[in-house]
Each structure stands twice: as structure tokens, then as C-alpha cells.
Amino acid sequence: MKKVAFHTLGCKLNFAETSTMARNFEAHGYQRVSFDEKADVYVINSCSVTGRADKKSEEALKKARNQNPEARVVMVGCYAQLQPDRIARIQGVDLILGSNEKFRILEYLEDQPPSGKPEIHTCQPGQDRPYHPAYSYGDRTRSFLKVQDGCDYKCSYCTIPLARGGSRNQPVSEIVEEARLLGRSGIREVILTGVNIGDFGKSTGETFQELIAALEKVPGIERYRISSVEPNLLNDDIIRLVGQSKKFLPHFHLPLQSGSDEILGKMRRRYRRDLFRERISAIRQIVPDAFIGVDLIVGFPGEDEKRFRQTMDFISELEASYYHVFSFSPRPNTPAASMKPRVPRETVRERSRMVQEMAEKKKLEFYRKHLGQVREVLFEGTIKNGMNFGFTDNYIRVEAPHEKDLPGSVKKVQLQELTGRDTVRATPVSKTKSKTERHINK
């Protein structure tokens, strides 16, 4: 039996698509093995959001070739779509497939035997791209479900529209059927993923609200999380649906990118500080206990000390729960790549450190605020030092003493104390006696 190994970089969407490709290989008689093992085919599902992501994709390619010089090595995905000629110059790659072509990987492998020269198949600019459904499967507790692909926005620093094309999605009815399948397979939690999921419905005339309402009714799935939504697309109706839902969890993720209106303008973002502040306020009013994650980019061209200080002051005031910071990386064929003045690397590193410190402070504040509360946790199979781990509905990482029925189950726990910078010790409610019970037992 032939063996195939995958290495995935980047976003949750990539992980969903890798899982789908892997199931296709298995259906054709391949055995999936770890990327650290010897395989007949190695597939790197690449990312190109930063220069570091490009480098990691190349390192994975070289690792595959070293592990088995006789294997077929395939680079697929965003980096393959954007820089195929650069990848082709790396010794050992056999096949390079763009974001659309990767779903036909088995066809290309069968049709094109090894020739010693890399084969390249990518979409041309402006070419229509079909929608390819995808979901991850293998983790018995949760799944990433692709609901949208591509983006019609033209942010000045971003290559995603070049790599993945325009916004598109499959009909609500088809996504619901995929969710039903996941529910029947024992998946407890589904994370809705895409490039710009708030833009859902562009190709079907539906809305993201309709999708949420339909998924709410799917039997078997107990929990849904929504991945990143653009702030200008996160309306009050969506927030209310989450707040009233029995399945959609109080967890939001919004890309801010900068707290300076001038920098937001240079980035070609479709909102300014006031709108972002208002969206955070709306979430806090409607879903008070929600976890709110926020993306930031530091070191964008023109971000002088004044504009960075505006960002720091702004994020310190926001009622966010965590900040995920990226250092600006100039991407080929984007307007920002030629923008001036550039921020020195040392300055970018220092600013990144400052935002990360702020992020940890915000997260600890959020965790401490909820100590003593009873929350529902989906426990994972991981056991470390006699502890099981999981996340509350509002995304607080929890550890609890191992019990055989915890992995894969949703349990009510009381949040007891911080055990580290990112974990809270919890006790299952069924094991926690009330004051009255303790008095009676005496």
C-alpha cells in the first residue's frame, strides 16, 4: 500500500482542505502517515501570508525530499499559486499546484510520471474558480467546516485575492448536509471557516445570518464557533443570533490591523476606529461574557511612533480578550510592498513585543473576570500530568483532573484558579458540593 504524508501551514481553512485531500487519497488506496515518516508522496499545503510562511513551506519541502529521495514531493496552495517559478527552482519538488488545482492532485500524479523537472499547474489571473467544499475530520471532538472561499476586498498588504480568487460559497443547504454528516460521525464542535465568511452569500444570494439559523437546527452538533469576521460585516443581527443561540458559542474574532485611522486608510481597510470600537461595544452589550480576539499588524509602512502610540492607546481601551499580532511582511504584487517609509526591523520587533505583552495582560484580565463561574467545557483527548484539557464556551483554556469519561464530552465545570498564563484549573460541577451539602455531610 502506498503511503502519503501531509504538512499544513497557515489558516484553519488550509487544515480543512488538507483533510479533504487526505480522505481522497485514502479512498484511492493510500495510507496516510505522519510527515516525519517515510512516504511515497509528500504534500505541503502552503501559506504565503508572510515571508516567514514562504520560508516554512520551503523548509517542509526540503525535509520531505531528505526523508525519501525517491518520493513524489508536491507543493500546493497559496504559495504555490503565487510563486510557482520560485518554488520550481528548489531541488526536489516534482509538482506545483495552485489553490484550485490542488483538489485534482491525484489526477496530476497519475497523469504525469516523474520527469526530473517540476510540473506547474496554477490558475491564471482573472480566471473563474469553482468552489471546493472541505471539512476536517480525525479529531473526535471538533471539525473545521469550510463555508466560504476567496475575497473581493483589496487590502493593500494582502495576497489572498490573488491566491484564492473572488468571494464564493456553496448553498446553505449543501453546508447543512455536510454538518449533518459531521454530527452523525460524532463531532461535537464545528468551527466555521473561510477567507471572509461575513461576505457569505455572494455567489448564492443568501446571507450569513441564514447560514447560522440553518446550522442551529442540525442534530448532533452541540457547539459552533465562528472564525474571523470583518468588523464592517459583523452586524447586530449576527451578534444577536449568537447571543440567543443554544449552539453558537460566545466567541468572536475581528481583524483590527491598526488603531490609527491613517494607517487603516493606507491599508485600504473598510472601517475606521470608531466603527471598530462600536462593534466591540455591541458585542459586550449583547453577549457580555464573549471572548473577543483581535488581529493586529505592526510595522506597516508609515507607522511612525505617533501612529503606533495611537494603536497602543486604542487597544488598551478596548474590551477585547486577546490580541494576535503579526509583523508586517511586504508581499510581492501588493501596493504595500512599495510603500514608504519602511519601519526598521528592530523597531517592528520591539513593537510586536509590546503588543504581545498587552495581549497577555488582556487575556489574564478576561480569565480572572470569570473565576468562580460555572461554564461548559468540551474536553479533548490530550492528557498531560494527569490532567485533561479543553475550552469553555467562551474560549478559556481549562485543565481538570483526568477522568475516563472526560475526553470528547461537554461538562459543566467551575473555574477555580489560574495555573499559568493561559490555563485555568477547573472542577466538574458534579464533583463540587454546595455549602448546604457540605454542612449536611458534617
ABEGO torsion letter per residue (X at the ends): XBBBBBBBBEBAAAAAAAAAAAAAAAAAGBBBBBAABBBABBBBBBBAABAAAAAAAAAAAAAAAAABAABBBBBBEAAAAABAAAAAABBGBABBBBAAAAAAAAAAAAABBBAGBBBBBBBBBGBBBBBBBBBBBGBAABBBBBABBEBABBBAABAAAAAAEBBBBBBAAAAAAAAAAAAAAGBABBBBBEABAAABGAAAGBBAAAAAAAAAABBGBABBBBBBBBAAABBAAAAAAAAABAABBBBBBBBAGBABAAAAAAAGBABBAAAAAAAAAAAAAABAABBBBBBBBBGBBGBBAAAAAAAAAAAAABBBABBBBBBBBBBBGBAAAABOBBBBAAAAAAAAAAAAAAAAAAAAAAAAAABGBBBBBBBBABBBGGBBBBBBAAGBBBBBBBBAAABGBBBBBBBABBABAABBBBBBAAABBBAAAAAAAX
